[in-house]
Amino acid sequence: MALKISHKREDEVPTPSAMGRVNADLESLKGEMRKLGSGMVLEIETGSEKAVRSTKTLITRAGNQLGTRWQHWSVGSKVFARPAGEGRRRISRRRRPA
């Protein structure tokens, strides 16, 4: 289905019901990420395998907001996460101008 996009004047559209609502799951996840001890891994029970993808997205978003990279993986309906080490970085194969 193609999106229909149009421009409307501000007074022609309804006002938003909530301004900048905070995602409670995101905030609690960030809190747990801050508390995680060295050598430990977060285990998150999602309740269903359908929620795994959104949980991984939430981990990535929380890590970006905290300024850290996180590695995540899943087994069944459980998602595991830990801070990503300094590991390998991709090296660009393009030549830089001299």
C-alpha positions as CSV (number, residue, x, y, z in Angstrom):
1,M,0.0,0.0,0.0
2,A,1.4,3.4,-1.0
3,L,1.4,6.2,1.5
4,K,-0.7,9.2,0.8
5,I,1.1,12.3,2.2
6,S,-0.3,15.8,2.2
7,H,0.4,19.1,3.8
8,K,-2.2,20.7,6.1
9,R,-2.3,23.9,8.1
10,E,-1.7,23.4,11.8
11,D,-5.2,24.6,12.7
12,E,-6.8,22.0,10.4
13,V,-5.5,18.9,12.2
14,P,-6.2,17.5,15.7
15,T,-3.7,18.3,18.5
16,P,-1.5,15.5,19.8
17,S,-2.9,13.7,22.8
18,A,0.4,13.5,24.6
19,M,3.6,15.4,24.1
20,G,6.8,13.5,24.4
21,R,5.6,10.5,26.3
22,V,8.4,8.5,27.9
23,N,8.7,4.8,27.1
24,A,8.7,3.2,30.5
25,D,10.3,0.0,29.1
26,L,13.1,2.0,27.6
27,E,13.8,3.9,30.8
28,S,13.8,0.7,32.9
29,L,16.1,-1.0,30.4
30,K,18.5,1.9,30.5
31,G,18.5,1.7,34.3
32,E,19.4,-2.0,34.3
33,M,22.1,-1.4,31.7
34,R,23.7,1.2,33.9
35,K,23.7,-1.2,36.9
36,L,25.1,-4.2,35.0
37,G,28.3,-5.4,36.6
38,S,31.4,-6.4,34.6
39,G,31.3,-10.0,33.2
40,M,27.5,-10.0,33.6
41,V,24.8,-10.4,30.9
42,L,21.2,-9.1,30.9
43,E,18.5,-11.7,30.4
44,I,15.2,-10.4,29.3
45,E,12.1,-12.6,29.2
46,T,9.8,-11.2,26.5
47,G,6.9,-13.5,27.0
48,S,6.6,-14.5,23.3
49,E,8.9,-15.0,20.4
50,K,7.0,-12.2,18.5
51,A,8.3,-9.6,21.0
52,V,12.0,-10.6,20.5
53,R,12.6,-8.2,17.6
54,S,11.1,-5.2,19.3
55,T,13.1,-6.0,22.5
56,K,16.4,-6.1,20.5
57,T,15.4,-2.7,18.9
58,L,14.8,-1.4,22.4
59,I,18.3,-2.6,23.5
60,T,19.9,-0.8,20.5
61,R,18.0,2.4,21.2
62,A,18.8,2.4,24.9
63,G,22.5,1.7,24.2
64,N,22.6,4.6,21.7
65,Q,21.0,7.0,24.2
66,L,23.6,5.9,26.8
67,G,26.4,6.3,24.3
68,T,27.5,2.6,24.3
69,R,27.2,-0.3,21.9
70,W,25.5,-3.5,23.0
71,Q,25.6,-7.0,21.6
72,H,22.3,-8.9,21.8
73,W,21.1,-12.3,20.9
74,S,18.0,-14.5,21.5
75,V,17.1,-18.0,22.4
76,G,13.4,-18.7,22.1
77,S,11.6,-15.9,23.8
78,K,14.6,-14.8,25.9
79,V,16.9,-12.0,24.8
80,F,20.4,-11.6,26.2
81,A,22.5,-8.5,26.0
82,R,25.9,-7.3,27.1
83,P,28.1,-4.3,26.3
84,A,30.0,-4.8,23.1
85,G,33.7,-4.8,23.6
86,E,36.1,-2.7,21.6
87,G,36.1,-5.7,19.1
88,R,36.8,-5.4,15.4
89,R,35.7,-2.3,13.4
90,R,35.1,-2.3,9.7
91,I,37.9,-0.8,7.7
92,S,36.9,1.1,4.6
93,R,38.4,-0.3,1.4
94,R,38.0,2.9,-0.5
95,R,41.1,4.9,-1.0
96,R,41.3,8.2,0.7
97,P,42.3,11.2,-1.4
98,A,46.0,12.1,-1.0
